[in-house]
Amino acid sequence: MNTILKKSDSFYDVYERRPGADKLTTTYCPGCGHGVLHKLIAEALDDFGVREKTIFISPVGCSVFAYYYFHTGNVQVAHGRAPAVATGIKRAHPHSVVISYQGDGDLAAIGTAEIMHAANRGEGITVFFVNNAIYGMTGGQMAPTTLIGQKTMTSPRGRTVNNEGFPICMSEIIATLKAPVFVERVMIGDTKSTMHARQTVRKALKLQIEKNAFTFIEVLAACPSNMKMTPSRSRQWVKEVLADYFPLGVKKDVSGEFERKDLSRMVVKNSELHDALNIETAKVDSEKIAPYREKIINEEIKIAGFGGQGVLSLGTVLSEMSMRHNYEVSWLPSYGPEMRGGTANCSVKISKKKIGSPLVANPTILIAMNRPSLDKFEHDVISGGLIIYDDSLIDRKPTRDDVDVIAIPATKIADELGNTKAANMIIVGALIEYKNLMSQEVVLESLGDVLKRKNLVELNQKAILRGAEFIKNLKK
């Protein structure tokens, strides 16, 4: 029987995700430990038959390149946040295999809190922590694991105890916690150590697959480019110098007595959550929202103005009312530190389909309640979109000729009603009428459930009606 040696199925045959012309080679430098560790992980995923249910979490650093090569699920995250995201992924998909793949600058610096809390909770994930004693991707700065006396770009005279403190031993720290099941430090220094690392990688993944255990594997590896060494010399440095400060071996192993953790119990159904929190579902007349059940809607709305104008409240009302019409909804606020007078905006998505991200970069609708907001967001609106602006405060018209524009003196109309703060509800009424987004009757009836200040419900109901009336007259 002939044995065919080939690339693991857990790797892509061609690295289409990699930018540039070369789709067949990796980005790793000669002698880099990442490529070897990738191979060990890929072989284990193949042998255990779990590639299709594996999800890699790739943060900032050379770790991020895993996205190019692994033929698995992948979520790229901000610097240090991999354990936090891995927690959410594992809880949402408890039967998946979740790998948090991180470097020392990522895990032991900006991500220290995330890894400590994920380990302390005993999340059912496997963490591979590559320790090469330096920030590899961003130019060779000093890392939390940089050795005493080691020279880097940011420690040109060498790291000192008095100035930078001691290198952090993450495996020893993680092992002091009660929840982790298996913690070991290995290295990629020669054939023997690499083969041992292979067995450790397999054990860590198997404990997650079989028991949903939290496992943490620290891998000492070389970064020849930043060390300014040849690949062979850098590996020798790992064996003789790095491993001297960071002793190899098992730091904790309670896998024998650890019983499988049932993560499915951690997934709470909406009905159970409602019962536990005593949440009462909003009562809506089904006949009144019936005309909107088959309505095709996919609006991305940017609402912007000064703090104190009710910008965020406008978005909240649209979101709450949309939910009452059984739409999918997201609401994301953004505001400065000032309580009043600072800039504020929020993003609202209303759709019949599931919403993947709450961010609105190119709105279908822009609601501008002051001049700076119109100046800032006007050109982000998609062609064929809609701009609604308060022309009692904004002294110029939009320059776009490929969008619909509604100028409404919202603040002036609110003044006539006796309270300028009602300008936001005038715009709500105008938008609902113009786009026929939802039942005006349902909105008016539900307003008291949404607004915090109940004494203003009647005023805001009148404002919504005035906004709708403005549009009706405009259409005439």
JOQUI-V421071 format. One record per helix or strand of 3 or more residues. SS is the DSSP state (helix for helix, strand for strand). FROM is the first residue (numbers start at 1). TO is the last residue. If there is no record, write none. Layout:
BEGIN
ss = [SS SS]
from = [FROM FROM]
to = [TO TO]
END
This chain:
BEGIN
ss = [helix helix strand helix strand helix strand helix helix strand helix helix strand helix strand helix helix strand helix helix helix strand helix strand strand strand helix strand strand helix helix helix helix]
from = [33 51 54 62 73 82 97 104 112 126 161 170 182 191 215 224 231 249 263 270 286 298 311 328 343 365 371 386 404 410 420 440 454]
to = [48 53 58 69 76 92 103 110 121 131 164 175 187 211 220 227 245 253 266 277 292 306 324 335 351 368 380 390 408 417 435 450 475]
END
